[in-house]
């Protein structure tokens, strides 16, 4: 199950979208901001239905 989530980059503040794969369970991964190219850490917690997404700077 895929979900699209809008977020703001923790570095530059620009809006962007992430595609989340809820079927893969809990995940922690890094993606670069599509605007400023800084690395963003995505922490997804899910049971396959309900989910939470926390974003943070890689240098935090």
PDB file as gemmi writes it, atoms N, CA and C in Angstrom:
CRYST1    1.000    1.000    1.000  90.00  90.00  90.00 P 1                      
ATOM      1  N   UNK A   1       0.852  -1.177   0.000  1.00  0.00           N  
ATOM      2  CA  UNK A   1       0.000   0.000   0.000  1.00  0.00           C  
ATOM      3  C   UNK A   1       0.900   1.244   0.000  1.00  0.00           C  
ATOM      4  N   UNK A   2       0.678   2.108  -0.969  1.00  0.00           N  
ATOM      5  CA  UNK A   2       1.470   3.330  -1.076  1.00  0.00           C  
ATOM      6  C   UNK A   2       0.662   4.532  -0.601  1.00  0.00           C  
ATOM      7  N   UNK A   3       1.328   5.443   0.056  1.00  0.00           N  
ATOM      8  CA  UNK A   3       0.729   6.672   0.575  1.00  0.00           C  
ATOM      9  C   UNK A   3       1.627   7.827   0.156  1.00  0.00           C  
ATOM     10  N   UNK A   4       1.044   8.941  -0.229  1.00  0.00           N  
ATOM     11  CA  UNK A   4       1.816  10.137  -0.569  1.00  0.00           C  
ATOM     12  C   UNK A   4       1.687  11.125   0.585  1.00  0.00           C  
ATOM     13  N   UNK A   5       2.803  11.610   1.070  1.00  0.00           N  
ATOM     14  CA  UNK A   5       2.819  12.549   2.198  1.00  0.00           C  
ATOM     15  C   UNK A   5       3.585  13.805   1.808  1.00  0.00           C  
ATOM     16  N   UNK A   6       2.946  14.940   2.002  1.00  0.00           N  
ATOM     17  CA  UNK A   6       3.622  16.228   1.777  1.00  0.00           C  
ATOM     18  C   UNK A   6       4.402  16.578   3.037  1.00  0.00           C  
ATOM     19  N   UNK A   7       5.574  17.174   2.856  1.00  0.00           N  
ATOM     20  CA  UNK A   7       6.409  17.583   3.984  1.00  0.00           C  
ATOM     21  C   UNK A   7       7.187  18.829   3.604  1.00  0.00           C  
ATOM     22  N   UNK A   8       7.825  19.435   4.581  1.00  0.00           N  
ATOM     23  CA  UNK A   8       8.713  20.574   4.351  1.00  0.00           C  
ATOM     24  C   UNK A   8      10.122  20.148   4.735  1.00  0.00           C  
ATOM     25  N   UNK A   9      11.073  20.456   3.889  1.00  0.00           N  
ATOM     26  CA  UNK A   9      12.467  20.095   4.132  1.00  0.00           C  
ATOM     27  C   UNK A   9      12.940  20.726   5.444  1.00  0.00           C  
ATOM     28  N   UNK A  10      13.581  19.942   6.319  1.00  0.00           N  
ATOM     29  CA  UNK A  10      14.080  20.499   7.581  1.00  0.00           C  
ATOM     30  C   UNK A  10      15.297  21.413   7.407  1.00  0.00           C  
ATOM     31  N   UNK A  11      15.856  21.479   6.214  1.00  0.00           N  
ATOM     32  CA  UNK A  11      16.985  22.371   5.931  1.00  0.00           C  
ATOM     33  C   UNK A  11      16.507  23.677   5.312  1.00  0.00           C  
ATOM     34  N   UNK A  12      15.850  23.597   4.157  1.00  0.00           N  
ATOM     35  CA  UNK A  12      15.492  24.808   3.410  1.00  0.00           C  
ATOM     36  C   UNK A  12      14.034  25.220   3.582  1.00  0.00           C  
ATOM     37  N   UNK A  13      13.190  24.335   4.118  1.00  0.00           N  
ATOM     38  CA  UNK A  13      11.796  24.664   4.357  1.00  0.00           C  
ATOM     39  C   UNK A  13      10.884  24.538   3.148  1.00  0.00           C  
ATOM     40  N   UNK A  14      11.429  24.142   2.006  1.00  0.00           N  
ATOM     41  CA  UNK A  14      10.618  24.020   0.795  1.00  0.00           C  
ATOM     42  C   UNK A  14       9.706  22.790   0.881  1.00  0.00           C  
ATOM     43  N   UNK A  15       8.496  22.889   0.310  1.00  0.00           N  
ATOM     44  CA  UNK A  15       7.587  21.738   0.313  1.00  0.00           C  
ATOM     45  C   UNK A  15       8.022  20.682  -0.697  1.00  0.00           C  
ATOM     46  N   UNK A  16       7.730  19.433  -0.366  1.00  0.00           N  
ATOM     47  CA  UNK A  16       8.032  18.302  -1.256  1.00  0.00           C  
ATOM     48  C   UNK A  16       7.058  17.175  -0.914  1.00  0.00           C  
ATOM     49  N   UNK A  17       7.138  16.081  -1.642  1.00  0.00           N  
ATOM     50  CA  UNK A  17       6.293  14.916  -1.406  1.00  0.00           C  
ATOM     51  C   UNK A  17       7.151  13.663  -1.292  1.00  0.00           C  
ATOM     52  N   UNK A  18       6.715  12.767  -0.426  1.00  0.00           N  
ATOM     53  CA  UNK A  18       7.369  11.464  -0.285  1.00  0.00           C  
ATOM     54  C   UNK A  18       6.322  10.385  -0.559  1.00  0.00           C  
ATOM     55  N   UNK A  19       6.731   9.332  -1.241  1.00  0.00           N  
ATOM     56  CA  UNK A  19       5.870   8.167  -1.450  1.00  0.00           C  
ATOM     57  C   UNK A  19       6.280   7.130  -0.416  1.00  0.00           C  
ATOM     58  N   UNK A  20       5.340   6.749   0.441  1.00  0.00           N  
ATOM     59  CA  UNK A  20       5.615   5.827   1.542  1.00  0.00           C  
ATOM     60  C   UNK A  20       5.031   4.458   1.218  1.00  0.00           C  
ATOM     61  N   UNK A  21       5.833   3.406   1.403  1.00  0.00           N  
ATOM     62  CA  UNK A  21       5.384   2.033   1.188  1.00  0.00           C  
ATOM     63  C   UNK A  21       5.025   1.444   2.548  1.00  0.00           C  
ATOM     64  N   UNK A  22       3.734   1.462   2.890  1.00  0.00           N  
ATOM     65  CA  UNK A  22       3.288   0.976   4.200  1.00  0.00           C  
ATOM     66  C   UNK A  22       3.375  -0.536   4.328  1.00  0.00           C  
ATOM     67  N   UNK A  23       3.460  -1.254   3.215  1.00  0.00           N  
ATOM     68  CA  UNK A  23       3.520  -2.714   3.267  1.00  0.00           C  
ATOM     69  C   UNK A  23       4.891  -3.227   3.696  1.00  0.00           C  
ATOM     70  N   UNK A  24       5.897  -2.361   3.725  1.00  0.00           N  
ATOM     71  CA  UNK A  24       7.258  -2.782   4.067  1.00  0.00           C  
ATOM     72  C   UNK A  24       7.551  -2.693   5.564  1.00  0.00           C  
ATOM     73  N   UNK A  25       6.584  -2.293   6.384  1.00  0.00           N  
ATOM     74  CA  UNK A  25       6.795  -2.205   7.831  1.00  0.00           C  
ATOM     75  C   UNK A  25       7.601  -0.971   8.213  1.00  0.00           C  
ATOM     76  N   UNK A  26       8.104  -0.950   9.445  1.00  0.00           N  
ATOM     77  CA  UNK A  26       8.889   0.181   9.939  1.00  0.00           C  
ATOM     78  C   UNK A  26      10.148   0.350   9.100  1.00  0.00           C  
ATOM     79  N   UNK A  27      10.479   1.615   8.822  1.00  0.00           N  
ATOM     80  CA  UNK A  27      11.631   1.900   7.976  1.00  0.00           C  
ATOM     81  C   UNK A  27      12.357   3.140   8.466  1.00  0.00           C  
ATOM     82  N   UNK A  28      13.636   3.183   8.231  1.00  0.00           N  
ATOM     83  CA  UNK A  28      14.448   4.373   8.446  1.00  0.00           C  
ATOM     84  C   UNK A  28      15.380   4.469   7.241  1.00  0.00           C  
ATOM     85  N   UNK A  29      15.281   5.586   6.511  1.00  0.00           N  
ATOM     86  CA  UNK A  29      16.095   5.741   5.307  1.00  0.00           C  
ATOM     87  C   UNK A  29      16.399   7.209   5.075  1.00  0.00           C  
ATOM     88  N   UNK A  30      17.334   7.485   4.183  1.00  0.00           N  
ATOM     89  CA  UNK A  30      17.758   8.851   3.875  1.00  0.00           C  
ATOM     90  C   UNK A  30      17.441   9.140   2.415  1.00  0.00           C  
ATOM     91  N   UNK A  31      16.828  10.317   2.189  1.00  0.00           N  
ATOM     92  CA  UNK A  31      16.593  10.817   0.835  1.00  0.00           C  
ATOM     93  C   UNK A  31      17.067  12.261   0.792  1.00  0.00           C  
ATOM     94  N   UNK A  32      17.617  12.657  -0.341  1.00  0.00           N  
ATOM     95  CA  UNK A  32      18.042  14.045  -0.502  1.00  0.00           C  
ATOM     96  C   UNK A  32      16.848  14.928  -0.822  1.00  0.00           C  
ATOM     97  N   UNK A  33      16.851  16.143  -0.286  1.00  0.00           N  
ATOM     98  CA  UNK A  33      15.821  17.125  -0.605  1.00  0.00           C  
ATOM     99  C   UNK A  33      15.874  17.403  -2.106  1.00  0.00           C  
ATOM    100  N   UNK A  34      14.714  17.420  -2.787  1.00  0.00           N  
ATOM    101  CA  UNK A  34      14.721  17.684  -4.229  1.00  0.00           C  
ATOM    102  C   UNK A  34      15.071  19.142  -4.573  1.00  0.00           C  
ATOM    103  N   UNK A  35      15.095  20.026  -3.577  1.00  0.00           N  
ATOM    104  CA  UNK A  35      15.402  21.436  -3.822  1.00  0.00           C  
ATOM    105  C   UNK A  35      16.849  21.764  -3.457  1.00  0.00           C  
ATOM    106  N   UNK A  36      17.234  21.496  -2.196  1.00  0.00           N  
ATOM    107  CA  UNK A  36      18.571  21.900  -1.729  1.00  0.00           C  
ATOM    108  C   UNK A  36      19.574  20.743  -1.683  1.00  0.00           C  
ATOM    109  N   UNK A  37      19.121  19.514  -1.956  1.00  0.00           N  
ATOM    110  CA  UNK A  37      19.975  18.315  -2.017  1.00  0.00           C  
ATOM    111  C   UNK A  37      20.592  17.899  -0.683  1.00  0.00           C  
ATOM    112  N   UNK A  38      20.107  18.426   0.425  1.00  0.00           N  
ATOM    113  CA  UNK A  38      20.602  18.008   1.735  1.00  0.00           C  
ATOM    114  C   UNK A  38      19.954  16.674   2.125  1.00  0.00           C  
ATOM    115  N   UNK A  39      20.660  15.822   2.892  1.00  0.00           N  
ATOM    116  CA  UNK A  39      20.124  14.515   3.264  1.00  0.00           C  
ATOM    117  C   UNK A  39      19.104  14.608   4.398  1.00  0.00           C  
ATOM    118  N   UNK A  40      17.909  14.069   4.158  1.00  0.00           N  
ATOM    119  CA  UNK A  40      16.828  14.055   5.147  1.00  0.00           C  
ATOM    120  C   UNK A  40      16.638  12.619   5.620  1.00  0.00           C  
ATOM    121  N   UNK A  41      16.573  12.426   6.935  1.00  0.00           N  
ATOM    122  CA  UNK A  41      16.316  11.108   7.505  1.00  0.00           C  
ATOM    123  C   UNK A  41      14.804  10.956   7.678  1.00  0.00           C  
ATOM    124  N   UNK A  42      14.249   9.918   7.060  1.00  0.00           N  
ATOM    125  CA  UNK A  42      12.827   9.589   7.167  1.00  0.00           C  
ATOM    126  C   UNK A  42      12.698   8.400   8.112  1.00  0.00           C  
ATOM    127  N   UNK A  43      11.872   8.537   9.143  1.00  0.00           N  
ATOM    128  CA  UNK A  43      11.593   7.429  10.063  1.00  0.00           C  
ATOM    129  C   UNK A  43      10.099   7.140   9.979  1.00  0.00           C  
ATOM    130  N   UNK A  44       9.765   6.026   9.345  1.00  0.00           N  
ATOM    131  CA  UNK A  44       8.381   5.618   9.162  1.00  0.00           C  
ATOM    132  C   UNK A  44       8.060   4.479  10.109  1.00  0.00           C  
ATOM    133  N   UNK A  45       7.001   4.657  10.872  1.00  0.00           N  
ATOM    134  CA  UNK A  45       6.505   3.603  11.767  1.00  0.00           C  
ATOM    135  C   UNK A  45       5.098   3.258  11.303  1.00  0.00           C  
ATOM    136  N   UNK A  46       4.863   1.965  11.043  1.00  0.00           N  
ATOM    137  CA  UNK A  46       3.550   1.560  10.535  1.00  0.00           C  
ATOM    138  C   UNK A  46       3.221   0.129  10.927  1.00  0.00           C  
ATOM    139  N   UNK A  47       1.926  -0.124  11.034  1.00  0.00           N  
ATOM    140  CA  UNK A  47       1.446  -1.492  11.217  1.00  0.00           C  
ATOM    141  C   UNK A  47       0.779  -1.981   9.930  1.00  0.00           C  
ATOM    142  N   UNK A  48       0.970  -1.227   8.840  1.00  0.00           N  
ATOM    143  CA  UNK A  48       0.371  -1.561   7.557  1.00  0.00           C  
ATOM    144  C   UNK A  48      -0.886  -0.758   7.272  1.00  0.00           C  
ATOM    145  N   UNK A  49      -1.473  -0.156   8.311  1.00  0.00           N  
ATOM    146  CA  UNK A  49      -2.679   0.662   8.147  1.00  0.00           C  
ATOM    147  C   UNK A  49      -2.424   2.057   8.708  1.00  0.00           C  
ATOM    148  N   UNK A  50      -2.234   2.148  10.006  1.00  0.00           N  
ATOM    149  CA  UNK A  50      -1.909   3.426  10.643  1.00  0.00           C  
ATOM    150  C   UNK A  50      -0.408   3.660  10.527  1.00  0.00           C  
ATOM    151  N   UNK A  51      -0.002   4.935  10.435  1.00  0.00           N  
ATOM    152  CA  UNK A  51       1.420   5.216  10.293  1.00  0.00           C  
ATOM    153  C   UNK A  51       1.761   6.604  10.814  1.00  0.00           C  
ATOM    154  N   UNK A  52       3.032   6.784  11.155  1.00  0.00           N  
ATOM    155  CA  UNK A  52       3.569   8.093  11.509  1.00  0.00           C  
ATOM    156  C   UNK A  52       4.902   8.256  10.777  1.00  0.00           C  
ATOM    157  N   UNK A  53       5.175   9.488  10.390  1.00  0.00           N  
ATOM    158  CA  UNK A  53       6.418   9.800   9.700  1.00  0.00           C  
ATOM    159  C   UNK A  53       7.105  10.932  10.443  1.00  0.00           C  
ATOM    160  N   UNK A  54       8.366  10.724  10.791  1.00  0.00           N  
ATOM    161  CA  UNK A  54       9.176  11.751  11.436  1.00  0.00           C  
ATOM    162  C   UNK A  54      10.351  12.056  10.512  1.00  0.00           C  
ATOM    163  N   UNK A  55      10.572  13.335  10.262  1.00  0.00           N  
ATOM    164  CA  UNK A  55      11.697  13.777   9.432  1.00  0.00           C  
ATOM    165  C   UNK A  55      12.692  14.512  10.307  1.00  0.00           C  
ATOM    166  N   UNK A  56      13.962  14.335  10.009  1.00  0.00           N  
ATOM    167  CA  UNK A  56      14.974  15.099  10.734  1.00  0.00           C  
ATOM    168  C   UNK A  56      16.182  15.302   9.843  1.00  0.00           C  
ATOM    169  N   UNK A  57      16.961  16.298  10.206  1.00  0.00           N  
ATOM    170  CA  UNK A  57      18.207  16.546   9.505  1.00  0.00           C  
ATOM    171  C   UNK A  57      19.195  15.435   9.813  1.00  0.00           C  
ATOM    172  N   UNK A  58      20.030  15.099   8.870  1.00  0.00           N  
ATOM    173  CA  UNK A  58      21.006  14.048   9.111  1.00  0.00           C  
ATOM    174  C   UNK A  58      22.022  14.476  10.169  1.00  0.00           C  
ATOM    175  N   UNK A  59      22.267  15.780  10.305  1.00  0.00           N  
ATOM    176  CA  UNK A  59      23.251  16.248  11.283  1.00  0.00           C  
ATOM    177  C   UNK A  59      22.655  16.500  12.662  1.00  0.00           C  
ATOM    178  N   UNK A  60      21.383  16.120  12.891  1.00  0.00           N  
ATOM    179  CA  UNK A  60      20.760  16.259  14.233  1.00  0.00           C  
ATOM    180  C   UNK A  60      21.181  15.126  15.132  1.00  0.00           C  
TER     181      UNK A  60                                                      
END                                                                             
